[in-house]
Amino acid sequence: MRRRIDLSKRAQRDLRAMPPAGRESMAQALRGFATGASNLDLRPLHGREPWHRLRVGSHRIIYRPTPDGFLVYRVIDRSELERVVAGL
């Protein structure tokens, strides 16, 4: 079953700013996420329901469920995680 994944404008901008190799790893992770791959590192963001994160190497994909799939809010380096989560 394939799930719908929407990217916020900010997430699109985050992806465009990445080098091509980074964009490809993010695209591969999002394809796996959309198809329900079982080997992904998914965790809820504590104290920030309904937000979750998907770990892809040293980057994090911040997302939340929507009625028809998921909304990817940001694609960030792990060093930015606390700052971004504080703004949710």
Secondary structure, DSSP 8 states (H G I E B T S, - for coil): ---EEEE-HHHHHHHHHS-HHHHHHHHHHHHHHHHT-SS-EEEE-TTSTT-EEEEETTEEEEEEEETTEEEEEEEEEGGGHHHHHHT-
